[in-house]
Amino acid sequence: MSQILVVDDEVGIRELLSEILSDEGYEVRLAQNAAEARQWRGRSRPDLVLLDIWMPDTDGITLLKEWATKGQLTMPVVMMSGHGTIETAVEATRIGAYAFLEKPIALQKLLSTVGKALTQRGPAAVQAATGYNLAVLGGAPAIVDLKSRLERARELRAPVLLLAEPGSGEELCARILHRPNTPWAAPENAGFLDDVATDAPLPAAEGTLFLRQVDRLGPDEQLRLLARLPRLAQGNVRVIATAHPSLPQQVAEGRFDAHLYSALASITLHVPPLREHADDVPEVASALLARMVEAKEIPLRTFTTAALNGLRMHPWPGNLAQLESVVKSAALISASAEIGPADVAVALGRQDAPSEGALGGLSLDQELRDARDAFERAYFEYHLAREGGNMSRVADRVGLERTHLYRKLKQLGVTLPRRSDS
């Protein structure tokens, strides 16, 4: 039996919808405002939500955005309003709503929309397929600009080149560009080029061909791909490729075919590495954690403020993919419902259990200078996380002048906080 959550501040509408849907065999839950809806969503995942837009505490569009940001938009949501506009409907659909119903709602329209939503799932299926939506990338200016460009590129059919360090969220971006209900192909190697050269069916005809790290293709493979692009275009296959940000330099140095680069880069988008929007890390980590809890991959967990500060201070060479792995590891090893800085440190490999040749996670099988640097790095990172990145308090805590502290952190390669006195 499908469970439907009805969220509306008008008692008459709640009772009417409850009666109609219950008669149709659905299990109905009611919420009179956004606060109650949050409580229901926190306890379980309904199969469908009917959500009123105009409510006294929090409007439905804001609640929809909140669920999307927290990774909780994993069920179809049908928006309802008696004062709807085209702009509101478009905004709701862009965020992830399945449909928009105008009050008073016709009975057949209601039942038809509910039935289709429960079988097709709508835009929320994109999030379920990718593991998270664009909201998980953060809200820094560079990310906001990326999201805007992706929205514009979504309606085009030209090839797209995503310049990104591995793990920065490039496949997520490609999934957002992919048209729903069309084929998706992501070959693991260049073997697919042999099929394209024959009369065999094209991979992802009328859909998307996602090519990871094309900058790793050898010279012969580059030429073969260039020769196959016209047939892919004839089959209405949209090519979305990723490459390291250094690709333009490789082209300039003659290490990557300039003609292939020109063909793939009709639309070029830069995906920022995580360290370039480090202030987003706490929000992103929390969203990832919420998604994992929602998917029942981990028990119910939350981060302490100190743990989130510790995550923010890490340089993240593996970007979003590494952060996701660390979040999951920290949640699984945490002995309590709150993930603390010690759990984060273990997940990052900084404080493993002592073993032979190690002391408190510090290897003793190295030169004295290296061991001293490792200890000092861990020491300062601990105090930076503890003080929330406030350099004045850290300087007082460790007994160093701020100028000396900055010099020492730079020498050790410790990532400095962006706002040292916030």
Phi and psi in degrees as a GROMACS rama.xvg file:
@    title "Ramachandran Plot"
@    xaxis  label "Phi"
@    yaxis  label "Psi"
@TYPE xy
-74.3189  138.867  SER-2
-101.392  127.632  GLN-3
-118.039  128.977  ILE-4
-100.274  121.207  LEU-5
-103.422  121.752  VAL-6
-117.852  109.932  VAL-7
-158.739  138.563  ASP-8
-82.5897  -7.94397  ASP-9
-94.7496  115.834  GLU-10
-61.1549  -36.5247  VAL-11
-62.0423  -41.6382  GLY-12
-69.552  -41.2003  ILE-13
-59.0332  -46.8673  ARG-14
-67.8288  -38.8515  GLU-15
-64.0434  -48.8554  LEU-16
-62.8262  -39.2504  LEU-17
-61.2879  -43.855  SER-18
-64.3864  -45.0504  GLU-19
-63.7886  -49.1064  ILE-20
-70.575  -35.8064  LEU-21
-63.8517  -40.6188  SER-22
-62.3975  -25.7153  ASP-23
-85.9305  0.596643  GLU-24
95.9948  8.90899  GLY-25
-89.5026  150.554  TYR-26
-88.8719  121.526  GLU-27
-112.778  134.585  VAL-28
-119.156  145.275  ARG-29
-119.387  142.789  LEU-30
-137.616  133.557  ALA-31
-91.9173  -7.34308  GLN-32
-159.984  178.43  ASN-33
-65.4566  -35.1048  ALA-34
-60.9145  -44.966  ALA-35
-67.9927  -35.3354  GLU-36
-63.093  -40.6519  ALA-37
-61.0004  -41.2576  ARG-38
-63.0661  -46.0562  GLN-39
-60.442  -45.3788  TRP-40
-66.541  -31.4122  ARG-41
-70.4052  -27.4465  GLY-42
-89.2028  -30.3597  ARG-43
-156.256  173.364  SER-44
-114.688  106.971  ARG-45
-67.26  159.219  PRO-46
-77.7717  -21.3645  ASP-47
-159.304  146.172  LEU-48
-123.623  128.975  VAL-49
-100.245  113.419  LEU-50
-121.39  119.113  LEU-51
-72.7144  144.2  ASP-52
-81.4399  -45.781  ILE-53
-95.9114  105.616  TRP-54
-132.556  152.766  MET-55
-69.3681  -33.4901  PRO-56
-88.4896  -54.2416  ASP-57
-140.355  130.7  THR-58
-72.6273  159.432  ASP-59
-63.5016  -34.9633  GLY-60
-64.0037  -42.5604  ILE-61
-63.7519  -41.8711  THR-62
-65.0309  -38.6126  LEU-63
-61.2734  -44.5912  LEU-64
-61.6549  -40.808  LYS-65
-61.6089  -45.678  GLU-66
-63.5559  -39.3074  TRP-67
-63.9516  -43.6065  ALA-68
-64.2737  -37.7622  THR-69
-86.0418  4.08324  LYS-70
74.7777  19.3023  GLY-71
-101.116  3.44874  GLN-72
-88.5714  62.6013  LEU-73
-109.397  15.0042  THR-74
-133.942  153.855  MET-75
-67.8942  139.326  PRO-76
-122.213  124.556  VAL-77
-105.865  119.326  VAL-78
-82.8365  146.726  MET-79
-130.592  141.788  MET-80
-163.839  143.74  SER-81
-94.4637  -2.9355  GLY-82
-131.223  40.1316  HIS-83
-74.2304  151.776  GLY-84
-126.92  162.941  THR-85
-60.2383  -39.978  ILE-86
-62.2892  -40.9797  GLU-87
-65.5112  -42.4972  THR-88
-63.3822  -41.6459  ALA-89
-64.2907  -42.7396  VAL-90
-62.267  -43.4378  GLU-91
-63.2538  -42.2831  ALA-92
-66.119  -38.7614  THR-93
-62.5652  -38.583  ARG-94
-70.1083  -32.3158  ILE-95
141.566  5.15067  GLY-96
-66.4766  146.353  ALA-97
-77.6474  -42.1037  TYR-98
-156.815  173.472  ALA-99
-132.492  123.143  PHE-100
-112.639  132.468  LEU-101
-96.2371  131.076  GLU-102
-80.0379  148.868  LYS-103
-68.1335  139.485  PRO-104
-87.4539  124.944  ILE-105
-69.2761  140.277  ALA-106
-57.23  -49.8133  LEU-107
-65.8098  -36.2436  GLN-108
-64.5619  -41.736  LYS-109
-61.02  -52.0835  LEU-110
-66.6008  -36.9563  LEU-111
-65.0486  -44.7623  SER-112
-65.7403  -42.7289  THR-113
-62.803  -44.8424  VAL-114
-61.8992  -44.4946  GLY-115
-67.2981  -40.7977  LYS-116
-62.0739  -39.1424  ALA-117
-72.0135  -22.0737  LEU-118
-98.3362  -29.5508  THR-119
-102.823  -25.596  GLN-120
70.7867  -24.3168  ARG-121
68.8997  -158.442  GLY-122
-57.7188  -24.0693  PRO-123
-61.8401  -23.5721  ALA-124
-64.8654  -27.0544  ALA-125
-61.3717  -44.5894  VAL-126
-64.4181  -41.5822  GLN-127
-63.7116  -37.1287  ALA-128
-71.1033  -35.478  ALA-129
-92.2697  -13.6145  THR-130
94.128  -26.1521  GLY-131
-165.611  163.34  TYR-132
-105.303  -174.646  ASN-133
-61.4625  -23.0987  LEU-134
-59.8769  -26.6613  ALA-135
-72.8301  -11.8538  VAL-136
-74.6822  -17.0873  LEU-137
111.391  -169.378  GLY-138
-134.457  17.1585  GLY-139
-64.4513  157.298  ALA-140
-52.6937  -40.411  PRO-141
-65.3609  -34.9696  ALA-142
-74.1056  -39.9497  ILE-143
-59.4165  -42.3642  VAL-144
-64.2043  -41.3898  ASP-145
-61.0976  -46.0128  LEU-146
-60.1769  -41.0766  LYS-147
-62.9724  -42.7364  SER-148
-67.7236  -37.1555  ARG-149
-63.8154  -40.3238  LEU-150
-61.5061  -40.9165  GLU-151
-70.3417  -39.7078  ARG-152
-71.9465  -19.6609  ALA-153
-59.5643  -33.7413  ARG-154
-86.1264  -4.2345  GLU-155
-98.165  168.783  LEU-156
-118.608  0.430233  ARG-157
-68.6799  154.658  ALA-158
-59.0294  150.845  PRO-159
-126.276  134.45  VAL-160
-112.7  119.58  LEU-161
-101.194  109.309  LEU-162
-88.1161  113.837  LEU-163
-158.201  145.014  ALA-164
-68.7467  144.741  GLU-165
-54.2594  136.904  PRO-166
86.1739  8.47179  GLY-167
-83.8433  -2.46404  SER-168
105.566  21.1757  GLY-169
-67.8976  -36.8463  GLU-170
-69.742  -35.3116  GLU-171
-58.3494  -45.3281  LEU-172
-60.7903  -41.6961  CYS-173
-64.2942  -39.223  ALA-174
-63.6801  -35.9794  ARG-175
-66.392  -34.2332  ILE-176
-76.3713  -20.105  LEU-177
-70.4631  134.209  HIS-178
-75.5585  130.562  ARG-179
-59.9077  151.14  PRO-180
62.6404  28.6311  ASN-181
-127.614  160.746  THR-182
-63.5589  149.106  PRO-183
-130.208  126.436  TRP-184
-130.393  133.996  ALA-185
-135.758  77.1267  ALA-186
-61.0106  145.782  PRO-187
-82.8448  -18.5674  GLU-188
-148.47  -176.289  ASN-189
-83.2789  6.73112  ALA-190
-61.0326  -26.5695  GLY-191
-62.8057  -21.6245  PHE-192
-62.9765  -29.2198  LEU-193
-65.6217  -37.9612  ASP-194
-68.7423  -37.5674  ASP-195
-64.9209  -28.2039  VAL-196
-77.0336  -13.4418  ALA-197
-107.499  -169.829  THR-198
-88.945  10.5441  ASP-199
-64.6384  155.174  ALA-200
-56.7226  138.323  PRO-201
-70.2518  141.499  LEU-202
-68.4045  130.232  PRO-203
62.3539  38.6234  ALA-204
-57.4737  132.931  ALA-205
67.0648  9.44547  GLU-206
-129.176  -138.862  GLY-207
-124.039  132.325  THR-208
-108.329  112.212  LEU-209
-100.878  117.934  PHE-210
-112.775  113.89  LEU-211
-83.2947  136.191  ARG-212
48.2541  60.9293  GLN-213
-65.625  -18.032  VAL-214
-67.2101  -12.8903  ASP-215
-89.5937  -2.80545  ARG-216
-68.1949  141.305  LEU-217
-75.4986  169.788  GLY-218
-55.3948  -43.7168  PRO-219
-66.3347  -40.98  ASP-220
-66.5109  -35.201  GLU-221
-61.8741  -44.4069  GLN-222
-66.3966  -38.1679  LEU-223
-65.6978  -41.7193  ARG-224
-64.1031  -43.0646  LEU-225
-58.9552  -40.606  LEU-226
-70.2406  -25.1287  ALA-227
-89.5757  -14.2461  ARG-228
-58.1599  -39.0316  LEU-229
-60.3382  -40.2211  PRO-230
-68.3564  -36.3198  ARG-231
-63.0559  -39.815  LEU-232
-65.0733  -38.4974  ALA-233
-62.9463  -32.3164  GLN-234
-86.5801  10.2682  GLY-235
56.5017  40.1335  ASN-236
-92.9085  122.776  VAL-237
-88.3107  122.309  ARG-238
-92.8879  124.182  VAL-239
-121.224  116.949  ILE-240
-117.91  152.73  ALA-241
-118.377  154.595  THR-242
-159.422  159.503  ALA-243
-65.9784  147.15  HIS-244
-56.3657  -17.0092  PRO-245
-80.201  1.57237  SER-246
-56.1318  -45.1049  LEU-247
-55.8742  -36.7041  PRO-248
-66.6989  -38.0427  GLN-249
-62.6401  -37.778  GLN-250
-64.8397  -44.3132  VAL-251
-61.8379  -32.754  ALA-252
-88.8177  1.70567  GLU-253
79.0837  15.5963  GLY-254
-94.6696  -4.60816  ARG-255
-140.906  138.56  PHE-256
-61.8268  123.325  ASP-257
-66.4608  -34.3738  ALA-258
-69.7702  -40.0198  HIS-259
-65.8599  -41.5946  LEU-260
-59.055  -44.3595  TYR-261
-63.3902  -37.7367  SER-262
-70.9144  -37.0714  ALA-263
-80.6716  -24.7206  LEU-264
-96.9705  32.7173  ALA-265
-55.282  -42.1189  SER-266
-125.615  119.612  ILE-267
-115.133  126.172  THR-268
-124.48  137.544  LEU-269
-99.1126  126.58  HIS-270
-103.085  111.832  VAL-271
-65.3875  140.538  PRO-272
-68.0954  159.029  PRO-273
-61.6007  -34.4485  LEU-274
-66.0759  -20.0707  ARG-275
-82.5082  -9.47699  GLU-276
-137.73  55.4069  HIS-277
-61.6393  -28.0277  ALA-278
-66.4404  -15.1558  ASP-279
-80.8148  -15.0166  ASP-280
-55.2665  -47.0738  VAL-281
-57.5131  -43.5749  PRO-282
-66.2731  -43.5848  GLU-283
-64.6922  -44.3165  VAL-284
-61.5159  -41.4859  ALA-285
-64.926  -38.9043  SER-286
-66.2613  -41.9125  ALA-287
-62.4735  -42.6386  LEU-288
-61.6077  -44.4956  LEU-289
-61.7745  -39.4245  ALA-290
-64.47  -41.0833  ARG-291
-66.622  -39.3779  MET-292
-63.0837  -43.8525  VAL-293
-60.3491  -39.7223  GLU-294
-81.209  0.598432  ALA-295
60.8816  30.029  LYS-296
-80.0356  -23.7124  GLU-297
-140.457  162.207  ILE-298
-69.7122  170.946  PRO-299
-62.8838  121.566  LEU-300
-141.054  152.999  ARG-301
-136.641  157.83  THR-302
-92.7137  141.994  PHE-303
-77.5704  162.018  THR-304
-61.1241  -39.8335  THR-305
-63.7251  -38.5866  ALA-306
-64.8699  -42.4638  ALA-307
-64.9519  -37.0063  LEU-308
-64.0357  -39.477  ASN-309
-61.6721  -40.5843  GLY-310
-65.1268  -39.7647  LEU-311
-63.7071  -31.0923  ARG-312
-78.1665  -15.98  MET-313
-74.576  144.1  HIS-314
-75.3962  -18.1434  PRO-315
53.3429  63.6234  TRP-316
-63.7095  -25.3032  PRO-317
-91.9811  3.73198  GLY-318
59.6311  -146.066  ASN-319
-60.4835  -37.6883  LEU-320
-62.5195  -41.5483  ALA-321
-67.5887  -42.1954  GLN-322
-59.8058  -43.1089  LEU-323
-60.9877  -42.0766  GLU-324
-64.2291  -42.6716  SER-325
-67.0557  -41.2804  VAL-326
-59.4025  -45.9014  VAL-327
-65.2412  -43.1663  LYS-328
-62.8235  -45.1487  SER-329
-62.465  -38.7012  ALA-330
-66.9504  -37.2937  ALA-331
-75.0726  -32.8516  LEU-332
-89.281  -13.5072  ILE-333
-65.9717  132.574  SER-334
-85.1133  -7.42721  ALA-335
-130.676  174.865  SER-336
-70.073  -19.2217  ALA-337
-102.981  126.053  GLU-338
-84.4831  119.05  ILE-339
-100.989  176.803  GLY-340
-61.7637  -31.4772  PRO-341
-65.7741  -38.7561  ALA-342
-63.9014  -41.3655  ASP-343
-63.6484  -42.2121  VAL-344
-61.3376  -42.5133  ALA-345
-65.057  -42.953  VAL-346
-62.9851  -30.1808  ALA-347
-83.663  -3.38914  LEU-348
80.4308  21.9847  GLY-349
-97.0606  -23.0556  ARG-350
-134.889  55.8298  GLN-351
-66.5758  159.959  ASP-352
-59.4805  141.337  ALA-353
-58.6781  140.97  PRO-354
-137.088  -179.616  SER-355
-58.771  130.494  GLU-356
79.4868  17.1885  GLY-357
-140.43  153.243  ALA-358
-137.924  109.181  LEU-359
59.2835  34.5576  GLY-360
86.5561  -4.81907  GLY-361
-97.0599  119.483  LEU-362
-68.2405  132.817  SER-363
-94.1663  -4.77853  LEU-364
-91.4889  57.2457  ASP-365
-153.732  167.403  GLN-366
-66.0265  154.613  GLU-367
-56.3185  -42.5804  LEU-368
-62.3471  -42.4287  ARG-369
-66.7463  -39.5868  ASP-370
-65.1266  -40.6959  ALA-371
-64.0676  -42.2539  ARG-372
-63.4194  -41.0699  ASP-373
-62.9655  -41.9254  ALA-374
-65.379  -45.3828  PHE-375
-64.9073  -36.3772  GLU-376
-63.5317  -47.6383  ARG-377
-63.1936  -38.6678  ALA-378
-62.2446  -48.6099  TYR-379
-71.5973  -36.5646  PHE-380
-63.4801  -36.7636  GLU-381
-61.4994  -47.2048  TYR-382
-72.3618  -32.5272  HIS-383
-62.7305  -43.4627  LEU-384
-66.5413  -40.6206  ALA-385
-64.4965  -36.2759  ARG-386
-97.368  10.286  GLU-387
65.5757  25.3423  GLY-388
82.3585  4.71074  GLY-389
-76.6495  107.898  ASN-390
-67.9764  -31.5154  MET-391
-64.0332  -45.3916  SER-392
-69.0571  -36.1748  ARG-393
-63.0593  -43.6477  VAL-394
-60.3314  -42.7503  ALA-395
-64.3706  -41.3458  ASP-396
-64.4082  -41.5829  ARG-397
-94.6487  -5.75183  VAL-398
76.6359  36.3438  GLY-399
-125.141  150.565  LEU-400
-65.949  147.796  GLU-401
-60.0184  -40.0252  ARG-402
-60.942  -43.523  THR-403
-65.3861  -38.4551  HIS-404
-63.1875  -47.2592  LEU-405
-58.1042  -44.7355  TYR-406
-62.1884  -41.0839  ARG-407
-67.1508  -43.4842  LYS-408
-63.1708  -39.8285  LEU-409
-65.6944  -40.4744  LYS-410
-62.2176  -37.8504  GLN-411
-84.3404  -7.70351  LEU-412
76.8342  24.3294  GLY-413
-82.1827  129.99  VAL-414
-65.7474  126.091  THR-415
-83.1658  143.438  LEU-416
-67.4117  151.208  PRO-417
-71.6109  -42.2803  ARG-418
-115.821  97.2782  ARG-419
-72.7886  -17.6588  SER-420
-124.256  22.168  ASP-421
